[in-house]
Each structure stands twice: as C-alpha cells, then as structure tokens.
C-alpha cells in the first residue's frame, strides 16, 4: 500500500509541475537555443484540468476509504503530491516569467509594471487554480490535524511480528481454487459460489435454527448423488427433501424409520427393516469373530468417563459377557434363520437372566472361546454380582423392547453390497425425543457398514463414501464414530459431523479428531466456550494503534498560550475474530476454516433460495420456507 501511495503522490506531483510550468520551461529552452518558441500557451486550460483531476482523485479515494475501511495513506500522498507539485510549479512559472520580463524590458519599450500587468491579466486563472489547490490541501490538513493512518489495519500492512492472521479476501478465495461449478458447497460471496472439489471430513457447529440443514447438508446431498451416504436424519427433514430425487436417479435408497416419522409428515416413502445377525458367517470363523466384536461394541454404550472402580469392573465384564452371548447365540441358532435376529436375542436373554440354575450359562462353557469367557465371568461371580452383570448386559439390549424397533430389526431388507459398490443411500430417521434412547440403533447400522467395507476387497470399493451425522452431539459419546474417523479414511469414508456447541464435541475422549477436521463451519453461537475456540482458531493479527496527545498551556497574566501536539503509531497484537464478531454476525453468514487457507467469512447458500437447486428437491413438510 505504501508503494501504491508513493506512485499516487509522484503522479500528482509531476502533473502539477506539468500543468503550471511545463509550457514555459519548453519556451525558455527554445529561447536559450535560439529556436522558434510556441505561440500557443495552454496554461489556463492545463491548470483547470489539473484542478479537476485533483477533485476526481480525492473523491475516488474517499469512496475507496469508506468502502474498504482503509486508504487514508492514498489521500495523504495525493495531498502531499498536489501541495508540492502546485507550489514548485507555481514558483518555477513565476521565476521564468520574471526572467522573460527582464529580457523584454531591456530590449523593448515595455516597462516592468506594464509587462507584469499584462501577464497577470492573461494568466490569473493559473494562479487562482494554484491558490485553490493549496488552500484545499491546507484545509484537509487542518481538518485531520495530523495525517493519520487507519486505527486498525490489516496485518499485511504491518511487520506482522505480533501475528499475521487475516481474513481471506475474494481474491484469496479465487486463488485457493474455490470458484468451482461442481463440488461440495461451502457458501457464497459477491463473486459467486464457494465450493471444494475434494470431499473431506467436516465439522459443523451450529445452534438449532442455525441453517446447517438448509445451507450445507441438503446442498451436499443434492450435489453429490454419486456418493454413497449414510445419513442420520433427525426429524426426517433430509429424507423428505432429498430421497425422492435419489430414487428418481435410480439409486438404491433405504430408509430405516422405526417410529414412522415420515408417515406422520404425510410422506409416502418406503421404509425398510434391517437384521444385523443376517450378516454373521459361521462358516468363516475369522469374519465372524470380527463381526461379533464390532456388533457388541456398537451395542455396548458407555459414558465418556467411568466414575469408580466398581463401574469400571462391571463395564469391562459386561462387554466380555455381551460379546460371548452374541457368539454363543449365533452358534446355537445359526440353523434356525427365524431366530437369527436381535429381537429374538433380546427375548432369549430375558429368559437366560431368569434362569436361576444357570443351565444355559453352563452350556456356554462348552462353546467358543468368547462364550466360555462370558460363562466364566458369570459363574465365578457371586449371586448379586452375577445378577448385576446380567442387568448391565440387558441395558444394552433393552431398546429392543419397543414394538416399533422390534418390527424394524426382525428381517433384513437392506443390501449392504449395494452400499459398498453400487449406488446407495441409507437414511436412519429418528424423532427428536428418541435420539438419546435409541442411539444404539444408529451405531448398529454404522457397525454393519463399517464391517462390510473392511471385509470388501479394495478393488470393489468406491472412491468416496460419506457418513452425514446430523446432530451427533445428541447421541452422546460414540466410540464407533471415533473409530470410523480414525481408521476408515483408507476405505474412502469421510465424515460430516454436526454439533450445537464445542462442549458436545469434548464429550468424546479423542475430541481432536473433530477439532482437527480439514473443514470447520461456524454458523453462529452464543456459547462462550464455542466462541473462545473460534477466537483461538482465528489466532492473532498485528494492527496499528494511533496515539495523539495535545497539551495547551497559558503563561502567567495572560501571556501567549502554547499548544503542543504529539502523534505516534505503534503495533499491537489483537484477536482476528472477536466475540462480538460471531455473536453479532447476520443469520445468513458463517465463518469457515479450511486447512491451509485463511479464515473465510461468507454467506450461507440456502438451497431454497438458490436457482441451481430450484428443481432438485421436494418441499420440507416441517418448514415454511418463506419464513426461513
């Protein structure tokens, strides 16, 4: 900016010299070399044109300063260039005319007063323009008292020693390659849509009503029909808006909706049931072992922290027992397909828990290693302890007592092979009041897909899969999600995880997997902890701070007063993003942090307001879009 300001000052300085003295400099040069001097002298016209050019420059720079909150330096250098250009040009012009006056009075009958009077009569507009320019510059100087830089400037205009962070400009966004016609939508600005061509993990922080569904999740699903997706759909909005379009595109769309949320919305979309035990391979011990371990881990829900050694003891033993029970049950009933489902497993375990003589448990001692380990835990423990362990195991299955859920987990109507290598989307729909109670249902589906992807040859895998986990914070701590993010990248799985606050993220033991996601969206928040984290992500920037001090003193008995003024500019470190920047952010804006790029503040692109989506979605029964 200093270089641009220097060029502006030099330009107006040279224009001032040219306007006020260049013609007479040429004339005196021709006279000294005995050449024919130009008869036409456009002094007046040049002076007026220069005056107009100065006015245009001041008005333009003032507008630029208001528009960009910077640019005072340009006005300063323009004024300096005009002042010295006009002053030096005027002095040069006057001295040349005095030289001509001397020659004329010596060689002709003109007297000096007569020559000077004639000169002023012809050239007074030049000196009028010069005087007006000097007065105008002095007024600007008086109005500003001192030539000030902006109070807060971008770090690129400072040494950046105290912080170099700054928001991405429109040019930065273009240089980052985010002006794409296709890809995952980020947002939009004055120049158009902002997209990423590469599918990556994303963290979305948005309080309820923040617009994440309308501005991010729905556009992603509509733009990426070719990507197979597992979608947790709270309230059924995502399915209502996007499922039919996927079906029309000949994709396999499976909807797991145990509480008939879609039906209550008046939607006629086919729903499906799923049977996790249908995927058990008794003939392949290695595959079965991996599958049973994954399924038991999905069924067993623990808090983030175990509060006592007793809880830790019961938790560890219950996991061993649950895994052994699953292994034993699938061995016993593998030849009875009608019993190979979680519903019958639930009923069988209730009967086993009431078996006071432990006949089934004793039979488990003759089973597989996992079954024997479970039996040992139950038989070694005392009566009360064994009963507590059985109760702990049942708590992991108790969600299957619901008639709605039992109807969904009795048969298998979902082709997971289609998800692995075909064109497939799976929606898991839950009402708002059932999220916490039935989080295991989502975890079981996720475990099935995870195992299927791991077991499949890499040659059959697609390039990308995406788990769209809406309102993940409402599900509580889920180690399966941690495992998917940490280990499934090599299988092409990306995770879009949405939370309401950073506190929900920190429920996870390994919360860094979310905080370190390559793309992070913040769609507004009043939560202090969330605001603090956004502020830390923005980091520090270096700004210029002005200090102006004035001292006035009056001598004894009314003597002349004195006035002193000092001005200093210093660099100060400050946060790039302040709390009020996020809290007062308009509802249609967001902050986006992308790895390797400067922070972006841009508009949200609501699908129902964007022409590119006008014929790609169905109406949302839960929302009047006109009031959005």
Secondary structure, DSSP 8 states (H G I E B T S, - for coil): -HHHHHHHHHHHHHHHHIIIIIHHHHHHHHHHTT----S---HHHHHHHHHHHHHHHHHHHHHHHHHHT--HHHHHHHHHHHHHHHHHHHHHHHHHHHHHHHHHHHHSS--HHHHHHHHHHHHHHHHHHHHHHHHHHHHHHHHHSS----SS--GGGS--TT-B-----HHHHHHTT---SSSEEEEEETTEEEEESS---EEEE--TTSSHIIIIIHHHHHHTTTSEEEEEEETTHHHHHHHHHHHHTT-EEEEE-TT-HHHHTT---------GGGG--TT-HHHHHHHHHHHHHHH----SS--SHHHHHHHHHHHHHHHHHHHHHHHHHTT-GGG-SHHHHHHHHHHHHT-TT-HHHHHHTTS-HHHHHHHHHHHHS-HHHHHHHHHHHHHTTGGGGSHHHHHHSSS----HHHHHHS-EEEEEEE-GGGTTTTHHHHHHHHHHHHHHHHHS-GGG--S-EEEEETTGGGG---HHHHHHHHH-GGGTEEEEEEESSHHHHTTSTTTHHHHT-SEEEE-----HHHHHHHHHHH-EEEEEEEEEEEEEEE-GGG--EEEEEEEEEEEEEEESS-HHHHHTS-TTEEEEEETTS--EEEE---GGG-GGGTTS----TT--GGG-
